[in-house]
């Protein structure tokens, strides 16, 4: 096979609908917008959340109290089984190594190690948090769980 033999899979590439191309096209004249009205006009339509002049639900619902969502720490989760499958015994595993192994999506966010699966080799794992079970499994295998 050569580069000039490559073709997209049949049916995977579809032409866009061409609007306003004459009455015989099926989408001519009004271009699928119907006859008149706000939605038929240029720039027509209403903004997201608009309820026809009725007080929108986002303004009807009372807003009181404290919400921790802005301040909460979110963790990327890594399981022991995936660490054991990708690393050799005796390795020191930090955030950069987890990122290179594609176990985390961002190298600068918080990581928590969970205990799913088994680990049978001594590894030194550096992460922001460990579940109690994960920590005990790592130490039982002869490794270290270091909180950074």
N, C-alpha and C positions, 0 to 999 in steps of 0.2 A: 504494500500500500504506500502511496506517495501523497504529498500534500495536495496535489491537484485532484486526487480521488476523493477527498473528504467532502461529504455532503451532510447537511442537517437531516435529522430523522424525518421521515415523511409525516406531514401533518403538524410538525412542531413550530413551523413559522407561518403565521397567518397574516395576510395583508390587512391593513387598517381599513375601516369603513370610510369611504370617500363620500362626504356629505355635500349636498347641493350641486350635483353634477347632472341636472336635467331630469325631466319627468319620467323618463324611461328607466332611470337607475333604481327607483324604489325609495331613494332618499333625496329626491330633488325638491324643488319649490321651497318648502318650509324646513328642510334638512332635519326631519325627525323631531321638530320642536312643536308641532301642532299649530293651531291658528291663534295668533294674538296672545295677550296676557303677559304678566310680568316675566315668566320663565322663557317666553319666546323672544324677549328683547335682548339687545346687546348689553352685556353686563348684568342681565336680569337674574333673579333668584334672591333668596334671603340668606343671611349669615347662619352658620351652625348655631343651634340652640334657640333660634327665633321661633316663637310659638304663636305667630299671628297677632301679636300685640298683647296677648295674655301674659301675665307676669311669669317669666320663665322659672322652671323648677329650681335652677341654680340660685335664684333669688328668693324663692318661696320657702326653701328649707332653712331652718334656723342654724346659725353657726355660732356655737359656744364651746368653751373649754379648750383644752390643750390637745394637740395632735403631735405625736413624736415622729411622724414620717420624715420630716425634714432633717432630723438630727440622728435618726437610727443608723446603726452600722450594718451594712449589708456585706455578707460574706460570700465568696465563691467557694463552692463545696468540692472537695476532692476525696474520693474513697480510697481505702488502703489497697483494695484489689487492683486499682489502676496504677497506683504507685509501685506496687510489687511487680507488676507486669512490665513496667518500662525502665526500671532502674536495677543496677547490679548491687551486690552485697558490698557494704562498707562505704557507699557513696554518701556525700553530704548533699542533701536536697533542700534548696531554698526556693524563693519565688521565681528567680530567673530560670532555674532548671525546670520547674513545673510549667513555666510559660513556653520554654523551648520544646518540651514534650507535649505541648498543646493540651495540658490538663486544666489550665486556667486561661481565660480569654484576655485578661489584662494583667500586666506584671506589677502594676502599682496599686491594686486594690487588696482588700483583706481576704485571707484564705483560711478556711477551717477544714481540718482533716477529720473525716468520719470513719467509723469502724466497719463498714461493709466489706466483706471479703476477709481473707487471711493473709498474713505476712509471715514469711519463714526465713527472712534474711535480715541481718543487722544493718539498719539504715539510720542515719541521723537526719531527721526531718525538722526543718525550721518553718514555722507557720505562725499566724496570728492567734489561732485557737485550735484546740483538740477536744474531741469528745472524750469522756472518761474512759470509755471502752477502747477507743483508738489508742490512747496513751498507754493503757495497760497491755494491749496487743503488741505495740512497738517495743516496749520495754521487755516483754516476755520473749521476743525474738532476739534480744540482745542489742537493740538500738536505742536511740535517744529521741525524745520529743521536746524540742526547744521552742519556747514561746518567744516571738520577737516583738 
